[in-house]
Amino acid sequence: MTDTYDDLLKKAYSHISEKSASSERFIVPEAKAYIEGKTTILENFAEIADKVRRDKDHMMKYILGELGTSGKIDGTRAIFNGKFEISLFRTIIKNYVDDYVICSECGKPDTRLVKDDRILLLRCDACGGHRPVRKRKVRTEPVSENLEEGQV
């Protein structure tokens, strides 16, 4: 005996999952950090690295370079020498995701890091695009020729 179209349609609708509250399928977890003595501990470092699908050592090296300090990975958390605000960690992680995770062509996170000779490339599995990952440049303040008394 065959089911009617309406029965099959009801059966199909019963297997559809509910729509999630967020339309975004890629959400980086919020950084959870706290200061303990002279060190700052990023509690969910491993969770963030797993979500963005990047090597923990690579991400740690980036964060250490941005903070200008030393630190280590201790299990699922990262320990940094110095006292840092949680907002600074959120900004650094957002910049890391923009530079090393999100595709500049299609905006999707389906990327991987590939080394071509000595150049690190960000290759997108969704659209096939690729680009070299840009190196961080040293930021220098422009020197003003006309200094006035009382000006900074």
Sequence and secondary structure as in RCSB ss.txt:
>XXXX:A:sequence
MTDTYDDLLKKAYSHISEKSASSERFIVPEAKAYIEGKTTILENFAEIADKVRRDKDHMMKYILGELGTSGKIDG
TRAIFNGKFEISLFRTIIKNYVDDYVICSECGKPDTRLVKDDRILLLRCDACGGHRPVRKRKVRTEPVSENLEEG
QV
>XXXX:A:secstr
    HHHHHHHHHHTS    S S S       EEEETTEEEETTHHHHHHHTT  HHHHHHHHHHHHTS EEEET
TEEEEES   HHHHHHHHHHHHHHHTS TTT  S EEEEEETTEEEEEETTT  EEE            S   TT
  
